[in-house]
Amino acid sequence: MSSSYVRTQIKDFLTAEAPTEKQADMSGGYEDISQFLSDKGITMLEPWIGLQFIPGDEQPITIPAQNDQGVYRETGAIFIHLVDVAKPDVNDSILARGEILRNLFRGRRIGEVKIESVTPLNFELGATLDFDGGGFVAATMILSYENDLNL
């Protein structure tokens, strides 16, 4: 899981810059999607985005770097799953939402979090969320980031 700082910065950025997107932090998983969404204040009939924070590593980038001094660089990825109710042409609306988000993140520095890259949306099975029994369609974009921690 990414650091608390990275997670907070990204969530706050989405809240401010994409206020119509309901977001759900998917860390820790879920057993029942309807209960999970209900707990996040999202109905089963509206679009939403799921966030997964995938850590890379944390490396010292100054010498000397010790537990209480120096600069450490955290790297990782953020999976943004754009989800909507399955219906005709839903892919078009997901793509439109995705392009807006890609443009918001591309080349940005959010607080101290530097967005290194943003992938196009991927709808393929195994590359995005899979909902047993249908009901939803999802596509995923991946943000690569780095964040420097100055001690």
N, C-alpha and C positions, 0 to 999 in steps of 0.2 A: 504494500500500500504506500502511496506517495506520502510525503510529509504533510503535516497538518497545514502548514503555510501554503503549499502548492494547492491543496484541495480547497482551502478557503478562498484563495485568490481566484481560482477558476470558477467556482460556484458563484461568488459575488459578481464577477465579470458577466457571467451569463444572466444573472438576475437583472443587472443594470442595462446590459446591451441587447438582450433578447428577452424582454419581460413577458412576451406572450408564450414562450416555451416553458412548459411545466417540466421540472427536472426531478429525477429520482437517482440518488446515489445508490448504486447497486452493490456496494461493498458488503461482503458478508453473505450475499445471495438471498434467496427467498424460496419458500416452499410453495406458496400459493400466490399466483400473480395478482388475482383480484384483491386479496388481503394486503399484499405488498403495496399496490397502487393506492388502495384506500388509506393506508397508513401515511402515504405521501400526499394525500389530498387530491388524487387524480382519479377520475372515473374511467370505467372500461370503454367509454365511448369517445374519448378525446385523444389527440396526439400528445406525445410526451418524448422527452429524451432521457435515456439512461446513461449514467456516467460510471465508468470504471477507471480507477487510477492504478496503473501498473508501474511499480518502481523498476528502475534500472540499477544504478549503483550510486555510491557516494565516494568520491575520490578527493584526496587533498590536492589542491592546485597551487599552494604556496609552500615554500620551504623556509623555516620549519613549520610544520603543521602538527599540532598536538590536540589532545582532547579539548583543550580550552583556549586555543589560539590558532590563527591561520584562516585560510579560506578553503572550504570544501564545496565541491560541485556535485549536486544531485542531478541525475538524469532519469528519464522515464517516459512513459507514454500515457496518454489519456484517450480511452475509447469513448467516443460519443455515438451512442446508438439512437438514431432517429426512428421513432416508432409511431405507427398510425393504425387505425382500424382497417382491416382488410376490406377493400371495396374496389370497384372498377377504377382504373387510372390512379390508384393511390401512389404508385411509384413516382408519378409526375409531381404530386404535392410534396412528397418526401424529398425529391431532388431539389425542388425550389427552396424548401426550408434548409436543406444541406448547403446549397450555394450561399445562402445568406450567412450561415454560420462559418463556412470556410472563409468567406471574405472578412468576417469579423476577427478571426484568429490569425490569418496569414500574416507572417512577419511581425507579429505583435510582441510587445513586452508588457506583461500584466503584473503590476507591482515589480517584483524582482524576477518573475518567471519569464524566461525567454522562450517563445514558441519557435522551434527550429524548423519544423515542417508540418504540413497538413496534407493528408491523403484525400483523393476523391472518394466519394461514397462507394461502398461495396455492398451489393445486395445478395451476394452468393451464399449459399448454405455453407455453414462452417466458418464464415467470415463475419457473421453478425449474430444477433440473438435468434434463437430458435424457440418458438412457442408451440408446445405440444397441443394439438387440437385446433390449431389455427386461431383465427380471430384478429391477429395482428400481422403487420408486415414491418420489417425493420431493415435499415441500412446503417452501415457503420463507417465513420471516419476516424482516423487515428491522428492525434497530435503528438509529436515528439517535443520534449521540452528539456530545458536545463535551468537550474536554480542554484545560485551561489550563496552559501551561508558563510557570512563573515563573523568569526568568533573573536 
